[in-house]
């Protein structure tokens, strides 16, 4: 199978012609490759992984071989060097089949790997970004704590400098890859008096002493994606594991989330498309009163609403991706696409279950899994309420 690195669009993707409504042949080929992989390697195992809450490590490794664990990372650091438009397509196609795989690839790319790439030194990039982008290591990212979700000022985890080492103490909650990851970027307080300006970012080896996985969450949806608590007890890391400047961690995290929210929009978009696809197929097959239910106006209205909202969400997401590729600020646009795509995915999954009727309430059909999975998109990487706050602040600036 062709890898992302072997695609012609992997060369100079960010400097390509302005994005339009028609994807290029290269972009379509990438989507086709990812879709075929998802259908053949992921689809047969989705419910098995979901029921067992089993992280699909072998499939993630094969995705790494294809270049999907370093989609937006330059080739010089082991990545595929593709654009955000391509990245959106990768996450959407994976999530159309299984959101658990989609969110794992999104968190690995957008959060951990991209944070180190954006703010790390050349030495840090070579040491950590390259193996992460090549799929030789799995990345995690830790901002959230039990008392610090939307309010990062509530961060309790501390990092204290002791000679040539930082000593970390505290815990992080809801960490994707918390119990299966190899490397994490963690946010910790280095100056309690400075508010968010006293939070710094650090790279931590998850196999070293002083850090361990705590509770693994028993989740409603996305159950094959590993989510766990990380606990730090006198966790000593080298002084040079600080990312960027002291006290810059919160600012870095907000910039990382600008890109991360685009990937969550793509995750929501893919699951919404998957929910729509199975509803459309079912409506053509299911007969009532002597004809397919797709011929009833109420069902047609549901399908029309789903298709229209999914297209609108896709256009918002593509716009944010195009702006990101162009080097433009995307704080407002990424929040908009994340907010809208997330809420569209919830509505689409709800209608998909409704169209399936009683069968939509059973695990024999795909609709119920999409229904469970999509809700996370209105919560993770900033709730819908936080997205509205971000958007409003950007609007009121001017």
PyMOL commands that set and color helices and strands:
alter all, ss='L'
color gray80, all
select helices_A, chain A and resi 4-6+8-10+13-15+25-52+57-65+75-77+84-97+99-119+122-133+152-154+192-198+239-241+249-285+293-295+297-325+331-361+367-378+384-397
alter helices_A, ss='H'
color red, helices_A
select strands_A, chain A and resi 139-142+158-162+165-176+183-189+199-205+211-216+227-238+242-243+287-288+291-292
alter strands_A, ss='S'
color yellow, strands_A
deselect
rebuild
show_as cartoon
